[in-house]
Amino acid sequence: MLFVVKNSWALLFGMFLLMLGNGLQGTLLGVRGSIEGMSPQTMSWVMTGYFVGFLFGSQLAPNMIRRVGHVRVFAALGSLVSACLILYAAWTNPYFWFLLRVIVGFCFSGIYVVAESWLNDSSSNETRGQTLSAYLIVQMMGIVLAQAVLNIADPSGYVLFIIISVVVSLSFAPILLSVSPAPQFQTSKRMTLSQLWSISPLGVVGQFFLGAIFAALFGMASVYGTERGLSVKDISLFVASIYFGGMILQYPIGWISDRMDRRVLIFIVCTIGTIFSFGANLFDNFIWLLIVAFIIGGVSNPLYSLYIAYTNDYLEHDDMASASGGLIFLTGVGAIFGPSIVGWLLDVFGAESYFWFIGTIMAIMASYALYRMTQTSSTAVQDTSAYAPVTPASTPIAIEFAQEYAIEMALEEEETNNV
């Protein structure tokens, strides 16, 4: 790990700053929207804009890079992001904010594709696993620290928006100054939804509903906090707990998934999420709220990788990357619908409905995993693919990066078993 950090520190530091800026903008907008008198329903479709832009960006960015190259795409999208982050404070209008969120989501998707391409190109077969781990840790650390930055200045002013813009602008310098010549860019063709369904109905259904949960957790958490009457400090701690749980529990759940029937683990993880979600409103205690946020974030993030790994168990190595691209698309579609439903629930039923929504979706995923166990036999543990940790913020490039690592691990294990 130290070797990877030493050789890729500038690139990783640039990604850390990117996640710091992006992690702060969503929380800040949720708080600022409440200050400006925007209802949860209004903020829900404002937040949806990012997921719309990110989904389309992940589809169009590869073509942009092929046409004009990594550096030009990176610079152009980075300039747009910096401008949009400043403009949030210039005109606090929900329609304007929605448009900016679409642009920012689109741009960040392309920026991540470029940065992850360089990161992948800078790693070797020997360092791929460590590089992937370092990247995930940097992602989560940036988002968690972003919540602390929320307390630096008054969210009703301009300062925090300026800080976001400056941080994102600064992130481009270490990335552009440290990278090697632009790598060859290619992505696998995405599988059709019908093909994915025939291979893994559980993966298709799970990723779609998981997208709705991600949108609720990472798009509407600060809106929930304002509806509940939390202070800015408490909101920052609440959101940070969600991400921190995802960082801490990613690897233990991944380790377990390589040693048991993944459908059983999906059922267990979703059941835990259901219990804690429905139990979130039992106690009017902030410490309890942080525990719930940690657990729900901790089970939601690994589920993303778990569904991909489960689907890979039924694929040849050459098909894994293309299947993952389709699963990412399903997650993005689910994320578009999530905030709107949560916003309506908050408006009609109040803050308590936030965790009702998450618990209901978790229960649906747990029930469907249990149903699938009655329809097909399990894959032998020794025949399953390796679990490769990724996050919802990852683009198809990072997913393919992770798949390459998973394939290498599987081939090494096969060679060991044949000796």
C-alpha positions in Angstrom: 0.0 0.0 0.0 2.8 2.4 0.9 4.4 1.7 -2.5 1.2 2.6 -4.3 0.7 5.8 -2.3 4.3 6.8 -3.0 4.0 6.3 -6.7 0.5 7.6 -7.2 0.1 10.1 -4.3 -0.5 13.2 -6.5 -3.2 11.4 -8.5 -4.8 10.1 -5.3 -4.6 13.5 -3.6 -6.3 15.1 -6.6 -9.1 12.5 -6.3 -9.4 13.2 -2.6 -9.9 16.9 -3.3 -12.5 16.0 -6.0 -14.5 13.9 -3.5 -14.1 16.6 -0.8 -15.7 19.1 -3.1 -18.4 16.8 -4.5 -19.2 15.4 -1.1 -19.8 18.8 0.4 -22.1 20.2 -2.4 -24.9 17.8 -1.8 -25.1 18.3 2.0 -24.7 22.0 1.6 -27.5 22.3 -0.9 -29.8 20.4 1.4 -29.1 22.8 4.3 -29.2 25.9 2.1 -32.5 24.8 0.5 -34.2 24.7 3.9 -32.8 28.1 4.8 -34.3 29.5 1.5 -37.7 27.9 2.3 -37.7 25.2 -0.3 -39.9 22.2 0.6 -38.6 18.6 0.7 -40.5 17.9 -2.4 -38.8 20.7 -4.3 -35.4 19.7 -2.9 -36.0 16.1 -4.0 -36.1 16.9 -7.7 -33.2 19.4 -7.3 -31.2 16.5 -5.9 -32.4 14.2 -8.7 -30.7 16.5 -11.2 -27.2 15.2 -10.2 -28.2 11.6 -10.7 -29.7 12.4 -14.1 -26.6 14.2 -15.2 -24.3 11.5 -13.8 -26.3 8.7 -15.6 -26.1 10.4 -19.0 -22.5 11.5 -18.4 -21.4 7.9 -17.8 -22.9 7.0 -21.2 -21.6 10.0 -23.2 -18.2 10.6 -21.6 -16.4 7.7 -23.3 -17.4 9.1 -26.7 -16.2 12.6 -25.8 -12.9 11.2 -24.7 -12.4 9.2 -27.9 -13.1 12.3 -30.0 -11.0 15.0 -28.3 -8.8 13.1 -25.7 -8.5 12.8 -21.9 -6.9 16.2 -21.2 -9.3 18.4 -23.1 -12.3 16.6 -21.7 -10.9 16.8 -18.2 -10.1 20.5 -18.4 -13.4 21.5 -20.0 -15.6 19.6 -17.6 -13.5 20.8 -14.6 -14.0 24.4 -15.7 -17.8 23.9 -15.9 -18.0 22.3 -12.5 -16.1 25.2 -10.8 -18.4 27.7 -12.5 -21.5 25.8 -11.5 -20.5 25.5 -7.8 -20.1 29.3 -7.6 -23.4 29.9 -9.3 -25.4 28.0 -6.7 -25.1 30.9 -4.4 -25.6 33.5 -7.1 -29.3 32.7 -7.6 -31.1 30.4 -5.2 -33.9 29.3 -7.5 -34.9 25.6 -7.6 -35.1 25.4 -11.4 -31.7 27.0 -11.7 -30.3 24.7 -9.1 -31.8 21.6 -10.9 -30.1 22.7 -14.1 -26.8 23.2 -12.3 -27.1 19.8 -10.6 -27.6 18.1 -14.0 -24.5 19.9 -15.4 -22.4 19.1 -12.3 -23.5 15.4 -12.3 -22.7 15.1 -16.0 -19.3 16.8 -15.6 -18.3 14.8 -12.5 -19.1 11.6 -14.3 -16.7 12.5 -17.1 -14.1 13.7 -14.7 -14.1 10.5 -12.8 -13.9 8.5 -16.0 -10.7 10.4 -17.0 -9.1 10.2 -13.6 -9.9 6.5 -13.1 -8.5 5.8 -16.5 -5.2 7.3 -15.5 -5.3 5.5 -12.2 -5.9 2.2 -13.9 -3.1 2.8 -16.4 -0.6 3.7 -13.6 -1.2 0.3 -11.8 0.4 -3.0 -12.7 -1.0 -6.6 -12.1 1.0 -6.7 -8.8 -0.3 -3.4 -7.5 -3.9 -3.4 -8.9 -5.5 -4.6 -5.7 -3.7 -2.2 -3.5 -4.4 0.7 -5.9 -8.1 -0.1 -5.8 -8.1 -0.2 -2.0 -6.2 3.1 -1.8 -8.7 4.7 -4.3 -11.7 3.6 -2.3 -10.2 4.8 1.0 -9.4 8.2 -0.6 -13.0 8.5 -1.9 -14.5 7.8 1.5 -12.1 10.0 3.4 -12.8 12.9 1.1 -16.6 12.6 1.5 -16.4 12.2 5.3 -14.0 15.1 5.7 -16.3 17.2 3.5 -19.0 17.0 6.2 -16.6 18.7 8.7 -16.0 21.5 6.2 -19.7 22.3 6.4 -19.1 23.8 9.8 -16.4 26.2 8.7 -18.8 29.0 7.6 -22.5 30.0 7.6 -24.3 27.9 4.9 -26.6 30.9 4.2 -23.6 32.8 2.8 -21.2 32.5 -0.1 -18.1 31.2 1.6 -18.8 27.5 1.5 -19.7 27.6 -2.2 -16.4 29.4 -2.9 -14.5 26.8 -0.9 -16.1 24.0 -2.9 -15.2 25.7 -6.2 -11.6 26.3 -5.1 -11.1 22.8 -3.8 -12.4 21.3 -7.1 -10.2 23.6 -9.1 -7.1 22.8 -7.1 -7.8 19.1 -7.5 -7.0 19.3 -11.2 -3.4 20.5 -10.7 -1.9 17.3 -9.1 -3.9 15.1 -11.4 -2.8 16.8 -14.6 0.8 17.4 -13.5 1.4 13.8 -12.2 -0.1 11.6 -14.9 1.7 9.8 -17.6 0.6 10.2 -21.3 -3.1 9.6 -21.8 -3.8 5.9 -21.8 -5.6 4.0 -24.5 -9.3 4.4 -23.8 -11.8 1.6 -24.3 -14.8 0.3 -22.5 -16.8 -2.8 -22.9 -20.2 -2.8 -24.6 -23.0 -3.0 -22.0 -25.2 -6.0 -21.9 -28.8 -5.6 -22.6 -31.3 -5.7 -19.7 -32.9 -8.8 -21.1 -29.5 -10.6 -21.1 -28.8 -9.4 -17.6 -32.2 -10.6 -16.4 -31.7 -14.1 -17.9 -28.3 -14.3 -16.2 -29.1 -12.8 -12.8 -32.6 -11.6 -11.9 -31.4 -10.9 -8.3 -28.6 -8.6 -9.6 -31.1 -6.7 -11.8 -33.7 -6.2 -9.2 -31.2 -5.5 -6.4 -29.2 -2.9 -8.2 -32.3 -1.0 -9.3 -33.7 -0.8 -5.8 -30.3 -0.1 -4.4 -30.0 3.0 -6.6 -33.1 4.4 -4.9 -31.5 3.8 -1.5 -28.3 5.5 -2.5 -30.2 8.5 -3.8 -32.0 8.7 -0.4 -28.9 8.3 1.6 -26.5 10.5 -0.4 -28.9 12.9 -1.9 -31.6 13.5 0.7 -29.8 12.9 4.0 -29.2 16.6 4.7 -32.8 17.4 3.7 -34.0 14.8 6.2 -31.8 16.5 8.8 -33.3 19.9 8.3 -36.8 18.5 8.5 -36.0 16.8 11.7 -34.6 20.1 13.1 -31.0 19.1 13.4 -28.3 21.7 13.6 -25.7 22.1 10.9 -23.1 20.4 13.1 -25.5 17.5 13.7 -26.4 17.1 10.0 -22.7 17.0 9.1 -22.1 14.2 11.7 -25.2 12.3 10.5 -24.1 12.3 6.9 -20.5 11.5 7.8 -21.7 8.5 9.8 -23.4 7.1 6.7 -20.2 7.3 4.6 -18.0 6.2 7.5 -20.1 3.1 8.0 -19.7 2.3 4.3 -15.9 2.6 4.5 -15.5 0.5 7.7 -17.8 -2.4 6.8 -16.9 -2.7 3.1 -14.0 -5.1 3.6 -15.5 -7.3 6.4 -18.6 -8.0 4.3 -16.5 -8.5 1.2 -14.3 -11.1 3.1 -17.4 -12.9 4.2 -18.9 -12.9 0.7 -16.0 -14.9 -0.6 -16.7 -17.7 1.9 -20.5 -18.3 1.8 -23.6 -18.3 -0.5 -23.9 -14.7 -1.6 -27.7 -14.8 -1.7 -27.8 -15.7 2.0 -25.4 -12.8 2.7 -27.5 -10.4 0.7 -30.6 -11.5 2.6 -28.8 -11.1 6.0 -27.4 -7.7 5.1 -30.7 -6.4 3.8 -32.5 -7.7 6.8 -30.1 -5.9 9.1 -30.7 -2.7 7.1 -34.5 -3.3 7.4 -34.4 -3.7 11.2 -32.3 -0.7 11.8 -34.3 1.5 9.4 -37.6 0.6 11.0 -36.0 1.0 14.4 -34.5 4.4 13.6 -37.5 6.3 15.1 -37.8 4.2 18.2 -35.6 6.5 20.2 -35.4 10.3 20.0 -31.7 10.3 20.7 -29.0 11.7 18.4 -26.4 9.0 19.4 -28.9 6.3 18.3 -29.4 8.2 15.0 -25.7 8.1 14.4 -25.6 4.4 15.1 -28.4 3.8 12.7 -26.7 5.9 10.0 -23.5 4.0 10.4 -25.2 0.6 10.1 -27.4 1.6 7.1 -24.5 3.2 5.3 -22.3 0.2 6.3 -24.7 -2.4 4.7 -25.7 -0.3 1.7 -22.3 0.4 0.2 -21.1 -3.3 0.2 -24.4 -4.4 -1.3 -23.3 -2.5 -4.5 -20.2 -4.7 -4.9 -22.1 -7.8 -3.6 -24.7 -7.7 -6.3 -22.0 -7.3 -9.0 -19.9 -10.2 -7.5 -23.0 -12.4 -7.4 -23.8 -11.7 -11.0 -20.2 -12.4 -12.0 -20.6 -15.9 -10.4 -22.7 -16.8 -13.5 -20.5 -15.2 -16.1 -17.3 -16.0 -18.0 -14.4 -13.7 -17.2 -14.7 -11.9 -20.6 -18.4 -10.9 -19.9 -17.9 -9.5 -16.4 -17.1 -5.9 -17.4 -20.0 -5.6 -19.9 -22.5 -7.0 -17.3 -21.2 -4.5 -14.7 -21.9 -1.7 -17.1 -25.5 -2.7 -17.3 -25.8 -3.0 -13.6 -24.4 0.5 -13.1 -27.0 1.8 -15.5 -29.8 0.1 -13.5 -28.5 1.7 -10.3 -28.5 5.1 -12.0 -32.1 4.7 -13.1 -33.2 3.7 -9.6 -31.3 6.7 -8.2 -33.3 9.1 -10.3 -36.6 7.9 -8.8 -35.5 7.7 -5.2 -35.3 11.4 -4.2 -38.7 12.2 -5.6 -40.4 9.5 -3.5 -38.5 10.6 -0.4 -39.4 14.2 -1.0 -43.1 13.4 -1.3 -43.0 11.3 1.9 -41.2 14.0 3.9 -43.8 16.6 2.7 -46.8 14.4 3.5 -45.7 12.3 6.5 -42.8 14.2 8.0 -39.2 13.3 8.9 -40.1 9.8 10.2 -40.9 8.6 6.7 -37.3 8.9 5.6 -36.3 5.7 7.3 -39.6 4.1 6.5 -38.7 4.4 2.8 -35.2 2.9 3.3 -36.6 0.1 5.5 -39.3 -0.8 2.9 -36.8 -1.0 0.1 -34.4 -3.0 2.2 -37.3 -5.4 3.0 -38.1 -5.8 -0.7 -34.5 -6.6 -1.5 -34.3 -9.1 1.4 -37.6 -10.8 0.3 -36.5 -11.1 -3.3 -33.2 -12.6 -2.3 -35.1 -15.2 -0.1 -37.4 -15.9 -3.1 -34.5 -16.4 -5.5 -33.0 -19.0 -3.1 -36.1 -21.1 -3.7 -35.8 -20.9 -7.4 -32.2 -22.0 -8.1 -29.4 -23.9 -6.4 -26.4 -22.0 -5.0 -23.0 -21.8 -6.7 -20.3 -23.7 -4.9 -18.1 -21.3 -2.9 -14.9 -22.5 -4.6 -16.5 -21.6 -8.0 -17.5 -18.1 -7.2 -15.7 -15.0 -8.4 -13.7 -12.8 -6.1 -15.4 -9.8 -4.4 -14.0 -6.5 -5.7 -15.0 -3.5 -3.6 -16.3 -0.4 -5.4 -18.6 2.5 -4.5 -21.7 4.0 -6.1 -19.5 7.0 -7.1 -17.4 4.8 -9.3 -17.8 4.9 -13.1 -17.6 2.0 -15.5 -13.8 2.5 -15.7 -13.4 1.9 -12.0 -15.8 -1.1 -12.2 -13.7 -2.6 -15.0 -10.6 -1.9 -13.0 -12.1 -3.8 -10.1 -13.2 -6.6 -12.4 -9.7 -7.1 -13.7 -8.5 -7.4 -10.2 -11.3 -9.9 -9.4 -10.4 -12.0 -12.5 -6.7 -12.0 -11.5 -7.5 -13.2 -8.0 -9.8 -15.9 -9.4 -7.1 -17.1 -11.9 -4.5 -17.2 -9.2 -6.8 -19.2 -7.0 -7.4 -21.7 -9.8 -3.7 -22.1 -10.4 -3.2 -22.7 -6.7 -5.9 -25.3 -6.6 -4.5 -27.1 -9.6 -1.0 -27.4 -8.2 
